[in-house]
């Protein structure tokens, strides 16, 4: 614990902001993908392998976007409840309006059936790029933030 000139205490740890930001979020993202993969692996016997890969990649890209949205919400709002509300609110409004609220940033497909085979389309690419932008922006804001409370 260090004393600053204003009398406030400053806790210092030898851990980078990248560890508290993107690294920890990536760990949870990877654990989630492993759990989804294991769950999908047991359902492959009921569908074709091509559908399994296509649906898994779709879920992975959508989850990447939602992790980025949650990460930037947490960095900007700094309150877990409100950050979770942003993520749930986005998902709820997109599902409720059928993707018409934010048509250019809609991550849902609304197709009703599993994809026949894996293929990267413009929606999946846009969702991935939006996720990369959210992750990068959140980490850069976290790196510049001076106050965490």
KAWO-V853890 format. One record per run of one state. SS is the DSSP state (H for helix, E for strand, - for the rest). FROM is the first residue (numbers start at 1). LEN is the number of residues. If there is no record, write none. Layout:
ss=[SS	SS]
from=[FROM	FROM]
len=[LEN	LEN]
This chain:
ss=[-	E	-	E	-	H	-	H	-	H	-	H	-	H	-]
from=[1	2	4	9	11	17	47	49	78	80	97	103	106	122	145]
len=[1	2	5	2	6	30	2	29	2	17	6	3	16	23	5]
